[in-house]
């Protein structure tokens, strides 16, 4: 209920209820076409996951949204501002969590937050409270005077996120927020992101972890070679493209090759994943499908079906 | 839940160029960082010119008693002030901005905030210029201890240091934004910085040099800085000094804009 109300209020501010809109955006770096006709929307108050393998154009998309990269063509609108002309105003209302840690390592936790309270123009009277609030978010209140280079990887990542929230942004961009973290720390970060979502903050998050997208994103946009190949709520994408189930067949390499031939004959898509062959798109089968372990289809299957590539 | 930034009417913010809050943000970051490394920077900025002063003062001083009608220690003492201004500005930005941009990725974080490359460069250059104004006084104090007579004009030396330091800091930013690798900095150091600090009338007067070098020296911004520092210490020369000041300000203005241009090309693709 609270979330609904907040979203209603935010809608009023953004006009048409869209925090990020990209239409036909393209960007090349020399011969590399990093983004190639991308359409993307982040409705206000939702979390959109940008899922794709390394090199799909996710980081470039993030850079385009802060105007650190300038599009060759297409339209970009962030928080109702046209980019790149009004990007500075847009940046004032959003927070960015970069993939690479760029905290000031020789400063303390608190000093890092103070610096950003100035960069994001928080009025003097509110600075102290803003920093205290960010410390709470990062769960680092008791480490406030510790130098950043003495923190663990997980603490640094939490601080990196809190730093992006110090000015209460309406939109948060997160570029691979949990890359390189161990599973337990990843869970912590997920809880933090989920809390933001509950507050009604719009989030655009790039990731190449299927589970991360499935858990956190209201909508997932699957990216490949710089464009969106599919978009929708995770469960809906899976149902629409991969069906309900997939079959994993295990065996020696010779058997796996045979399974792949049988699958092709039966009109079923298959993919080799190390020790097994995964059979996908079972609904379209028109012959005998090899038997194996049945499991629920997932986003990774969708991705493979749509692009023929692996994600991770 | 409005973002706590500039005042907004009906939810729309229009932000302009070179805004004070953006410059303040960049400066605060520098000042807070400075609190973690000021000891080493202050140490080298004080000890280095002192060594130059002692080496040249005693070494040359035993060969040359007087230069341009003054004790050599007075001549070299004021020259070292200009050297300190040059070194504390140009190297700070050459290396500092390169490391922040390429290794620490600090600029990615700053530019994600409502700060433009123009403001980023301006803030950093202003800060280094202030430092140059302060560090330029270190050799002056040493020279005073070694017998330079104090004068009221010396009080303007921090301002001269600021003006000259601004130009050299912007030059350092320009080099950092133009060169691909930090290893290439040594080319600039040996072909630009070294001649600049020697052929400026810092340790020996220009009048003894061949005519072409004297002319070249006039185009050396550090020469104008040296002249201003000397005149601040020994007596102003009216229009001549306004000319020197004008040269420094022109140098600063041109370097500032070019540094912004090159940095923007490097940061925004």
HADDOCK unambig.tbl for C-alpha pairs under 7 A between the chains (distance, minus, plus):
assign (segid A and resid 13 and name CA) (segid B and resid 11 and name CA) 5.90 0.50 0.50
assign (segid A and resid 66 and name CA) (segid B and resid 112 and name CA) 5.81 0.50 0.50
assign (segid A and resid 68 and name CA) (segid B and resid 267 and name CA) 6.80 0.50 0.50
assign (segid A and resid 68 and name CA) (segid B and resid 268 and name CA) 4.70 0.50 0.50
assign (segid A and resid 68 and name CA) (segid B and resid 269 and name CA) 6.58 0.50 0.50
assign (segid A and resid 69 and name CA) (segid B and resid 268 and name CA) 5.40 0.50 0.50
assign (segid A and resid 69 and name CA) (segid B and resid 269 and name CA) 4.80 0.50 0.50
assign (segid A and resid 70 and name CA) (segid B and resid 269 and name CA) 6.15 0.50 0.50
assign (segid A and resid 88 and name CA) (segid B and resid 15 and name CA) 6.47 0.50 0.50
assign (segid A and resid 88 and name CA) (segid B and resid 114 and name CA) 4.88 0.50 0.50
assign (segid A and resid 88 and name CA) (segid B and resid 115 and name CA) 6.90 0.50 0.50
assign (segid A and resid 89 and name CA) (segid B and resid 13 and name CA) 5.76 0.50 0.50
assign (segid A and resid 89 and name CA) (segid B and resid 14 and name CA) 6.00 0.50 0.50
assign (segid A and resid 89 and name CA) (segid B and resid 15 and name CA) 5.78 0.50 0.50
assign (segid A and resid 89 and name CA) (segid B and resid 114 and name CA) 6.76 0.50 0.50
assign (segid A and resid 91 and name CA) (segid B and resid 112 and name CA) 6.32 0.50 0.50
assign (segid A and resid 91 and name CA) (segid B and resid 113 and name CA) 5.54 0.50 0.50
assign (segid A and resid 91 and name CA) (segid B and resid 114 and name CA) 5.20 0.50 0.50
assign (segid A and resid 92 and name CA) (segid B and resid 5 and name CA) 6.78 0.50 0.50
assign (segid A and resid 92 and name CA) (segid B and resid 113 and name CA) 6.21 0.50 0.50
assign (segid A and resid 92 and name CA) (segid B and resid 114 and name CA) 5.07 0.50 0.50
assign (segid A and resid 93 and name CA) (segid B and resid 3 and name CA) 5.83 0.50 0.50
assign (segid A and resid 96 and name CA) (segid B and resid 112 and name CA) 6.44 0.50 0.50
assign (segid A and resid 102 and name CA) (segid B and resid 104 and name CA) 5.72 0.50 0.50
assign (segid A and resid 102 and name CA) (segid B and resid 105 and name CA) 5.40 0.50 0.50
assign (segid A and resid 102 and name CA) (segid B and resid 106 and name CA) 5.53 0.50 0.50
assign (segid A and resid 102 and name CA) (segid B and resid 109 and name CA) 6.83 0.50 0.50
assign (segid A and resid 106 and name CA) (segid B and resid 36 and name CA) 6.85 0.50 0.50
assign (segid A and resid 107 and name CA) (segid B and resid 33 and name CA) 6.71 0.50 0.50
assign (segid A and resid 115 and name CA) (segid B and resid 25 and name CA) 6.80 0.50 0.50
assign (segid A and resid 115 and name CA) (segid B and resid 28 and name CA) 6.37 0.50 0.50
assign (segid A and resid 115 and name CA) (segid B and resid 29 and name CA) 5.30 0.50 0.50
assign (segid A and resid 118 and name CA) (segid B and resid 25 and name CA) 4.74 0.50 0.50
assign (segid A and resid 119 and name CA) (segid B and resid 22 and name CA) 6.24 0.50 0.50
assign (segid A and resid 119 and name CA) (segid B and resid 25 and name CA) 4.25 0.50 0.50
assign (segid A and resid 119 and name CA) (segid B and resid 26 and name CA) 6.87 0.50 0.50
assign (segid A and resid 119 and name CA) (segid B and resid 113 and name CA) 6.28 0.50 0.50
assign (segid A and resid 120 and name CA) (segid B and resid 5 and name CA) 6.49 0.50 0.50
assign (segid A and resid 120 and name CA) (segid B and resid 113 and name CA) 6.05 0.50 0.50
assign (segid A and resid 120 and name CA) (segid B and resid 114 and name CA) 6.57 0.50 0.50
assign (segid A and resid 121 and name CA) (segid B and resid 5 and name CA) 5.02 0.50 0.50
assign (segid A and resid 121 and name CA) (segid B and resid 6 and name CA) 6.81 0.50 0.50
assign (segid A and resid 121 and name CA) (segid B and resid 21 and name CA) 6.27 0.50 0.50
assign (segid A and resid 122 and name CA) (segid B and resid 4 and name CA) 5.34 0.50 0.50
assign (segid A and resid 122 and name CA) (segid B and resid 5 and name CA) 5.34 0.50 0.50
assign (segid A and resid 167 and name CA) (segid B and resid 3 and name CA) 5.91 0.50 0.50
assign (segid A and resid 167 and name CA) (segid B and resid 4 and name CA) 5.68 0.50 0.50
assign (segid A and resid 168 and name CA) (segid B and resid 3 and name CA) 5.34 0.50 0.50
assign (segid A and resid 168 and name CA) (segid B and resid 4 and name CA) 6.89 0.50 0.50
assign (segid A and resid 169 and name CA) (segid B and resid 3 and name CA) 5.55 0.50 0.50
assign (segid A and resid 170 and name CA) (segid B and resid 3 and name CA) 6.98 0.50 0.50
